[in-house]
Amino acid sequence: MFDGHVVVYKNSIDLFIYFVGSAEENELILSSILQGYTEALSILLKGQVESRLLLENLDLVLLALDETIDDGIILESEPSQIAARVTKKNNDDSITGIPLTEQTLTQALQNVSEQVARRLLK
């Protein structure tokens, strides 16, 4: 507990990752989410979670965080699922089958550009 907030952290080599919640939050759930997130980072960064690699792959790190938590709501805690959603390949079948709210920004833009191109060619 720090200044009325629940704080959990995990360190790795030269990096500290903190998750902060309100005083009413369950510390075990925050810890579980932090563990899942750091394990997903380990999968994405091929086992070496350090500040240099984190900065070089900041796009993957932020996507993983976005797949884990969105506006304070826990979306996923399973590391393999988080990593799989971040590294999902962009092929036509997978994009059209994913609801717009579940698509990443790149996938949504690709989907819109394909639909506009199809309508212009008709």
N, CA and C atoms as an extended XYZ file, in Angstrom:
366
Properties=species:S:1:pos:R:3:atomname:S:1:resname:S:1:resid:I:1 pbc="F F F"
N         0.840       -1.167        0.000 N   MET     1
C         0.000        0.000        0.000 CA  MET     1
C         0.891        1.237        0.000 C   MET     1
N         0.656        2.113       -0.947 N   PHE     2
C         1.445        3.333       -1.036 CA  PHE     2
C         0.509        4.493       -1.358 C   PHE     2
N         0.415        5.431       -0.464 N   ASP     3
C        -0.373        6.644       -0.680 CA  ASP     3
C        -1.814        6.324       -1.087 C   ASP     3
N        -2.404        5.326       -0.450 N   GLY     4
C        -3.789        4.970       -0.727 CA  GLY     4
C        -3.995        4.120       -1.970 C   GLY     4
N        -2.935        3.575       -2.531 N   HIS     5
C        -3.025        2.724       -3.716 CA  HIS     5
C        -2.310        1.402       -3.457 C   HIS     5
N        -2.805        0.364       -4.082 N   VAL     6
C        -2.140       -0.935       -4.022 CA  VAL     6
C        -1.128       -0.978       -5.161 C   VAL     6
N         0.115       -1.271       -4.841 N   VAL     7
C         1.176       -1.295       -5.844 CA  VAL     7
C         1.856       -2.657       -5.803 C   VAL     7
N         1.937       -3.296       -6.975 N   VAL     8
C         2.702       -4.539       -7.101 CA  VAL     8
C         3.762       -4.311       -8.165 C   VAL     8
N         4.901       -4.962       -8.024 N   TYR     9
C         5.975       -4.783       -8.992 CA  TYR     9
C         6.726       -6.074       -9.212 C   TYR     9
N         7.437       -6.082      -10.311 N   LYS    10
C         8.313       -7.209      -10.623 CA  LYS    10
C         9.561       -6.617      -11.269 C   LYS    10
N        10.712       -7.125      -10.886 N   ASN    11
C        11.941       -6.629      -11.499 CA  ASN    11
C        12.608       -7.719      -12.323 C   ASN    11
N        13.318       -7.264      -13.337 N   SER    12
C        14.043       -8.155      -14.227 CA  SER    12
C        15.283       -7.417      -14.700 C   SER    12
N        16.427       -7.963      -14.462 N   ILE    13
C        17.738       -7.412      -14.804 CA  ILE    13
C        17.820       -5.925      -14.447 C   ILE    13
N        17.502       -5.024      -15.379 N   ASP    14
C        17.598       -3.587      -15.127 CA  ASP    14
C        16.252       -2.877      -15.321 C   ASP    14
N        15.167       -3.607      -15.074 N   LEU    15
C        13.833       -3.096      -15.371 CA  LEU    15
C        12.883       -3.403      -14.216 C   LEU    15
N        12.072       -2.422      -13.839 N   PHE    16
C        11.018       -2.610      -12.851 CA  PHE    16
C         9.687       -2.329      -13.531 C   PHE    16
N         8.737       -3.238      -13.377 N   ILE    17
C         7.403       -3.060      -13.937 CA  ILE    17
C         6.437       -2.969      -12.762 C   ILE    17
N         5.659       -1.880      -12.719 N   TYR    18
C         4.715       -1.634      -11.645 CA  TYR    18
C         3.288       -1.666      -12.173 C   TYR    18
N         2.394       -2.243      -11.399 N   PHE    19
C         0.954       -2.137      -11.632 CA  PHE    19
C         0.376       -1.467      -10.399 C   PHE    19
N        -0.434       -0.452      -10.612 N   VAL    20
C        -1.011        0.328       -9.518 CA  VAL    20
C        -2.526        0.224       -9.599 C   VAL    20
N        -3.155       -0.041       -8.466 N   GLY    21
C        -4.612       -0.115       -8.390 CA  GLY    21
C        -5.119        0.706       -7.222 C   GLY    21
N        -6.421        0.906       -7.198 N   SER    22
C        -7.014        1.652       -6.086 CA  SER    22
C        -6.924        0.817       -4.809 C   SER    22
N        -7.222        1.442       -3.690 N   ALA    23
C        -7.122        0.759       -2.400 CA  ALA    23
C        -8.097       -0.409       -2.292 C   ALA    23
N        -9.172       -0.391       -3.086 N   GLU    24
C       -10.173       -1.458       -3.037 CA  GLU    24
C        -9.797       -2.668       -3.888 C   GLU    24
N        -8.772       -2.545       -4.718 N   GLU    25
C        -8.379       -3.636       -5.614 CA  GLU    25
C        -7.753       -4.789       -4.844 C   GLU    25
N        -7.930       -5.979       -5.372 N   ASN    26
C        -7.364       -7.181       -4.778 CA  ASN    26
C        -5.899       -7.301       -5.204 C   ASN    26
N        -5.019       -7.350       -4.242 N   GLU    27
C        -3.581       -7.412       -4.514 CA  GLU    27
C        -3.189       -8.693       -5.244 C   GLU    27
N        -3.857       -9.783       -4.951 N   LEU    28
C        -3.546      -11.049       -5.611 CA  LEU    28
C        -3.916      -11.019       -7.095 C   LEU    28
N        -5.022      -10.372       -7.425 N   ILE    29
C        -5.412      -10.261       -8.829 CA  ILE    29
C        -4.418       -9.373       -9.577 C   ILE    29
N        -4.043       -8.240       -8.975 N   LEU    30
C        -3.035       -7.376       -9.606 CA  LEU    30
C        -1.723       -8.125       -9.813 C   LEU    30
N        -1.337       -8.899       -8.822 N   SER    31
C        -0.105       -9.674       -8.926 CA  SER    31
C        -0.209      -10.721      -10.030 C   SER    31
N        -1.352      -11.366      -10.144 N   SER    32
C        -1.567      -12.364      -11.190 CA  SER    32
C        -1.507      -11.739      -12.579 C   SER    32
N        -2.108      -10.576      -12.740 N   ILE    33
C        -2.085       -9.872      -14.026 CA  ILE    33
C        -0.662       -9.420      -14.360 C   ILE    33
N         0.051       -8.931      -13.362 N   LEU    34
C         1.442       -8.528      -13.571 CA  LEU    34
C         2.293       -9.721      -13.995 C   LEU    34
N         2.093      -10.852      -13.355 N   GLN    35
C         2.838      -12.065      -13.708 CA  GLN    35
C         2.542      -12.488      -15.141 C   GLN    35
N         1.270      -12.469      -15.525 N   GLY    36
C         0.892      -12.822      -16.900 CA  GLY    36
C         1.483      -11.869      -17.917 C   GLY    36
N         1.468      -10.579      -17.603 N   TYR    37
C         2.027       -9.575      -18.509 CA  TYR    37
C         3.533       -9.747      -18.677 C   TYR    37
N         4.245       -9.949      -17.574 N   THR    38
C         5.700      -10.101      -17.679 CA  THR    38
C         6.081      -11.396      -18.395 C   THR    38
N         5.302      -12.453      -18.200 N   GLU    39
C         5.570      -13.697      -18.931 CA  GLU    39
C         5.279      -13.525      -20.425 C   GLU    39
N         4.245      -12.763      -20.763 N   ALA    40
C         3.956      -12.473      -22.172 CA  ALA    40
C         5.097      -11.667      -22.784 C   ALA    40
N         5.633      -10.702      -22.028 N   LEU    41
C         6.790       -9.949      -22.513 CA  LEU    41
C         7.982      -10.866      -22.726 C   LEU    41
N         8.159      -11.806      -21.834 N   SER    42
C         9.254      -12.760      -21.976 CA  SER    42
C         9.097      -13.589      -23.246 C   SER    42
N         7.864      -13.982      -23.563 N   ILE    43
C         7.606      -14.721      -24.802 CA  ILE    43
C         7.895      -13.840      -26.016 C   ILE    43
N         7.396      -12.610      -25.977 N   LEU    44
C         7.548      -11.698      -27.117 CA  LEU    44
C         8.997      -11.264      -27.333 C   LEU    44
N         9.729      -11.090      -26.236 N   LEU    45
C        11.123      -10.638      -26.326 CA  LEU    45
C        12.102      -11.806      -26.269 C   LEU    45
N        11.595      -12.999      -26.451 N   LYS    46
C        12.396      -14.222      -26.510 CA  LYS    46
C        13.232      -14.448      -25.256 C   LYS    46
N        12.595      -14.264      -24.090 N   GLY    47
C        13.208      -14.605      -22.821 CA  GLY    47
C        14.071      -13.559      -22.174 C   GLY    47
N        14.367      -12.467      -22.850 N   GLN    48
C        15.254      -11.449      -22.287 CA  GLN    48
C        14.474      -10.161      -22.060 C   GLN    48
N        13.928      -10.002      -20.863 N   VAL    49
C        13.177       -8.790      -20.537 CA  VAL    49
C        14.146       -7.822      -19.872 C   VAL    49
N        14.673       -6.899      -20.661 N   GLU    50
C        15.586       -5.872      -20.166 CA  GLU    50
C        15.234       -4.561      -20.855 C   GLU    50
N        15.691       -3.463      -20.287 N   SER    51
C        15.252       -2.142      -20.750 CA  SER    51
C        15.623       -1.865      -22.214 C   SER    51
N        16.781       -2.293      -22.669 N   ARG    52
C        17.189       -2.028      -24.047 CA  ARG    52
C        16.251       -2.717      -25.032 C   ARG    52
N        15.968       -3.992      -24.805 N   LEU    53
C        15.054       -4.724      -25.685 CA  LEU    53
C        13.636       -4.189      -25.579 C   LEU    53
N        13.251       -3.777      -24.377 N   LEU    54
C        11.921       -3.219      -24.194 CA  LEU    54
C        11.753       -1.949      -25.027 C   LEU    54
N        12.744       -1.095      -25.034 N   LEU    55
C        12.670        0.140      -25.820 CA  LEU    55
C        12.721       -0.135      -27.321 C   LEU    55
N        13.515       -1.125      -27.731 N   GLU    56
C        13.598       -1.468      -29.149 CA  GLU    56
C        12.298       -2.072      -29.667 C   GLU    56
N        11.544       -2.724      -28.789 N   ASN    57
C        10.285       -3.370      -29.163 CA  ASN    57
C         9.108       -2.741      -28.435 C   ASN    57
N         9.133       -1.435      -28.304 N   LEU    58
C         8.104       -0.737      -27.546 CA  LEU    58
C         6.711       -0.957      -28.126 C   LEU    58
N         6.615       -1.117      -29.437 N   ASP    59
C         5.308       -1.374      -30.049 CA  ASP    59
C         4.700       -2.673      -29.533 C   ASP    59
N         5.492       -3.736      -29.443 N   LEU    60
C         4.999       -5.011      -28.917 CA  LEU    60
C         4.648       -4.913      -27.437 C   LEU    60
N         5.468       -4.174      -26.697 N   VAL    61
C         5.247       -4.020      -25.260 CA  VAL    61
C         3.924       -3.308      -25.003 C   VAL    61
N         3.666       -2.229      -25.748 N   LEU    62
C         2.429       -1.481      -25.557 CA  LEU    62
C         1.210       -2.256      -26.050 C   LEU    62
N         1.369       -3.001      -27.139 N   LEU    63
C         0.262       -3.846      -27.603 CA  LEU    63
C        -0.061       -4.931      -26.574 C   LEU    63
N         0.973       -5.497      -25.973 N   ALA    64
C         0.751       -6.521      -24.950 CA  ALA    64
C         0.021       -5.925      -23.742 C   ALA    64
N         0.398       -4.715      -23.359 N   LEU    65
C        -0.287       -4.052      -22.251 CA  LEU    65
C        -1.742       -3.769      -22.613 C   LEU    65
N        -1.969       -3.355      -23.858 N   ASP    66
C        -3.326       -3.081      -24.325 CA  ASP    66
C        -4.172       -4.348      -24.375 C   ASP    66
N        -3.561       -5.477      -24.701 N   GLU    67
C        -4.285       -6.751      -24.724 CA  GLU    67
C        -4.516       -7.296      -23.321 C   GLU    67
N        -3.747       -6.825      -22.355 N   THR    68
C        -3.884       -7.276      -20.971 CA  THR    68
C        -4.929       -6.453      -20.222 C   THR    68
N        -4.812       -5.132      -20.313 N   ILE    69
C        -5.694       -4.220      -19.572 CA  ILE    69
C        -6.143       -3.116      -20.510 C   ILE    69
N        -7.426       -2.767      -20.442 N   ASP    70
C        -7.951       -1.660      -21.228 CA  ASP    70
C        -8.817       -0.795      -20.334 C   ASP    70
N        -8.383        0.429      -20.090 N   ASP    71
C        -9.119        1.389      -19.273 CA  ASP    71
C        -9.437        0.822      -17.892 C   ASP    71
N        -8.476        0.112      -17.314 N   GLY    72
C        -8.638       -0.442      -15.975 CA  GLY    72
C        -9.390       -1.761      -15.911 C   GLY    72
N        -9.804       -2.277      -17.053 N   ILE    73
C       -10.534       -3.538      -17.098 CA  ILE    73
C        -9.586       -4.636      -17.562 C   ILE    73
N        -9.538       -5.724      -16.822 N   ILE    74
C        -8.663       -6.841      -17.148 CA  ILE    74
C        -9.272       -7.603      -18.317 C   ILE    74
N        -8.528       -7.699      -19.408 N   LEU    75
C        -8.999       -8.409      -20.591 CA  LEU    75
C        -8.458       -9.829      -20.670 C   LEU    75
N        -7.198      -10.007      -20.336 N   GLU    76
C        -6.550      -11.318      -20.483 CA  GLU    76
C        -5.425      -11.432      -19.465 C   GLU    76
N        -5.251      -12.629      -18.913 N   SER    77
C        -4.160      -12.844      -17.964 CA  SER    77
C        -3.268      -14.017      -18.358 C   SER    77
N        -3.652      -14.741      -19.391 N   GLU    78
C        -2.871      -15.891      -19.855 CA  GLU    78
C        -1.763      -15.403      -20.791 C   GLU    78
N        -0.488      -15.605      -20.411 N   PRO    79
C         0.629      -15.079      -21.202 CA  PRO    79
C         0.640      -15.541      -22.658 C   PRO    79
N         0.343      -16.802      -22.905 N   SER    80
C         0.384      -17.301      -24.280 CA  SER    80
C        -0.711      -16.665      -25.127 C   SER    80
N        -1.871      -16.391      -24.539 N   GLN    81
C        -2.957      -15.736      -25.265 CA  GLN    81
C        -2.609      -14.282      -25.579 C   GLN    81
N        -1.999      -13.601      -24.623 N   ILE    82
C        -1.595      -12.208      -24.838 CA  ILE    82
C        -0.583      -12.142      -25.972 C   ILE    82
N         0.436      -12.999      -25.916 N   ALA    83
C         1.477      -13.007      -26.951 CA  ALA    83
C         0.896      -13.376      -28.315 C   ALA    83
N        -0.038      -14.319      -28.338 N   ALA    84
C        -0.641      -14.734      -29.602 CA  ALA    84
C        -1.455      -13.605      -30.219 C   ALA    84
N        -2.180      -12.860      -29.409 N   ARG    85
C        -2.981      -11.757      -29.943 CA  ARG    85
C        -2.107      -10.623      -30.446 C   ARG    85
N        -0.960      -10.415      -29.807 N   VAL    86
C        -0.052       -9.348      -30.240 CA  VAL    86
C         0.623       -9.716      -31.559 C   VAL    86
N         0.990      -10.980      -31.718 N   THR    87
C         1.742      -11.394      -32.908 CA  THR    87
C         0.855      -11.974      -33.998 C   THR    87
N        -0.446      -11.806      -33.878 N   LYS    88
C        -1.383      -12.351      -34.868 CA  LYS    88
C        -1.045      -11.811      -36.257 C   LYS    88
N        -0.964      -12.705      -37.216 N   LYS    89
C        -0.636      -12.329      -38.590 CA  LYS    89
C        -1.822      -11.654      -39.252 C   LYS    89
N        -1.541      -10.721      -40.154 N   ASN    90
C        -2.589       -9.980      -40.852 CA  ASN    90
C        -2.876      -10.603      -42.202 C   ASN    90
N        -3.770      -11.598      -42.235 N   ASN    91
C        -4.209      -12.093      -43.525 CA  ASN    91
C        -5.684      -11.762      -43.692 C   ASN    91
N        -6.182      -11.816      -44.909 N   ASP    92
C        -7.531      -11.340      -45.201 CA  ASP    92
C        -8.597      -12.077      -44.417 C   ASP    92
N        -8.474      -13.395      -44.280 N   ASP    93
C        -9.490      -14.174      -43.596 CA  ASP    93
C        -9.571      -13.826      -42.108 C   ASP    93
N        -8.418      -13.627      -41.485 N   SER    94
C        -8.440      -13.358      -40.054 CA  SER    94
C        -8.972      -11.962      -39.754 C   SER    94
N        -8.734      -11.002      -40.626 N   ILE    95
C        -9.187       -9.638      -40.366 CA  ILE    95
C       -10.694       -9.529      -40.502 C   ILE    95
N       -11.262      -10.091      -41.538 N   THR    96
C       -12.696       -9.951      -41.744 CA  THR    96
C       -13.492      -10.722      -40.711 C   THR    96
N       -12.902      -11.733      -40.099 N   GLY    97
C       -13.608      -12.506      -39.094 CA  GLY    97
C       -13.542      -11.913      -37.699 C   GLY    97
N       -12.698      -10.913      -37.483 N   ILE    98
C       -12.537      -10.308      -36.166 CA  ILE    98
C       -13.462       -9.098      -36.062 C   ILE    98
N       -14.245       -8.972      -34.986 N   PRO    99
C       -15.079       -7.780      -34.826 CA  PRO    99
C       -14.214       -6.520      -34.782 C   PRO    99
N       -14.760       -5.409      -35.251 N   LEU   100
C       -14.002       -4.160      -35.339 CA  LEU   100
C       -13.438       -3.741      -33.994 C   LEU   100
N       -14.168       -3.981      -32.911 N   THR   101
C       -13.697       -3.580      -31.587 CA  THR   101
C       -12.517       -4.412      -31.106 C   THR   101
N       -12.301       -5.584      -31.697 N   GLU   102
C       -11.202       -6.458      -31.297 CA  GLU   102
C        -9.970       -6.316      -32.186 C   GLU   102
N       -10.063       -5.516      -33.253 N   GLN   103
C        -8.950       -5.375      -34.185 CA  GLN   103
C        -7.948       -4.351      -33.666 C   GLN   103
N        -6.686       -4.556      -33.995 N   THR   104
C        -5.694       -3.537      -33.713 CA  THR   104
C        -5.878       -2.423      -34.725 C   THR   104
N        -5.248       -1.291      -34.495 N   LEU   105
C        -5.393       -0.148      -35.386 CA  LEU   105
C        -4.930       -0.485      -36.801 C   LEU   105
N        -3.831       -1.185      -36.924 N   THR   106
C        -3.316       -1.569      -38.240 CA  THR   106
C        -4.295       -2.477      -38.965 C   THR   106
N        -4.850       -3.439      -38.251 N   GLN   107
C        -5.813       -4.348      -38.860 CA  GLN   107
C        -7.065       -3.597      -39.305 C   GLN   107
N        -7.548       -2.667      -38.478 N   ALA   108
C        -8.744       -1.910      -38.828 CA  ALA   108
C        -8.496       -1.040      -40.062 C   ALA   108
N        -7.335       -0.382      -40.127 N   LEU   109
C        -7.014        0.449      -41.293 CA  LEU   109
C        -6.883       -0.394      -42.551 C   LEU   109
N        -6.273       -1.562      -42.439 N   GLN   110
C        -6.144       -2.455      -43.587 CA  GLN   110
C        -7.519       -2.927      -44.049 C   GLN   110
N        -8.383       -3.251      -43.112 N   ASN   111
C        -9.729       -3.701      -43.431 CA  ASN   111
C       -10.515       -2.599      -44.139 C   ASN   111
N       -10.429       -1.371      -43.641 N   VAL   112
C       -11.133       -0.243      -44.259 CA  VAL   112
C       -10.593        0.026      -45.654 C   VAL   112
N        -9.275        0.006      -45.820 N   SER   113
C        -8.705        0.281      -47.149 CA  SER   113
C        -9.105       -0.789      -48.162 C   SER   113
N        -9.191       -2.044      -47.728 N   GLU   114
C        -9.628       -3.117      -48.627 CA  GLU   114
C       -11.086       -2.934      -49.027 C   GLU   114
N       -11.928       -2.536      -48.079 N   GLN   115
C       -13.344       -2.327      -48.392 CA  GLN   115
C       -13.540       -1.149      -49.335 C   GLN   115
N       -12.781       -0.071      -49.140 N   VAL   116
C       -12.868        1.088      -50.034 CA  VAL   116
C       -12.393        0.708      -51.427 C   VAL   116
N       -11.319       -0.039      -51.522 N   ALA   117
C       -10.793       -0.470      -52.827 CA  ALA   117
C       -11.819       -1.347      -53.543 C   ALA   117
N       -12.464       -2.258      -52.813 N   ARG   118
C       -13.482       -3.116      -53.438 CA  ARG   118
C       -14.661       -2.305      -53.962 C   ARG   118
N       -15.089       -1.296      -53.200 N   ARG   119
C       -16.229       -0.486      -53.631 CA  ARG   119
C       -15.881        0.390      -54.818 C   ARG   119
N       -14.633        0.867      -54.878 N   LEU   120
C       -14.228        1.697      -56.021 CA  LEU   120
C       -14.083        0.887      -57.294 C   LEU   120
N       -13.736       -0.373      -57.172 N   LEU   121
C       -13.568       -1.217      -58.351 CA  LEU   121
C       -14.879       -1.753      -58.876 C   LEU   121
N       -15.954       -1.659      -58.139 N   LYS   122
C       -17.258       -2.173      -58.604 CA  LYS   122
C       -17.894       -1.252      -59.595 C   LYS   122
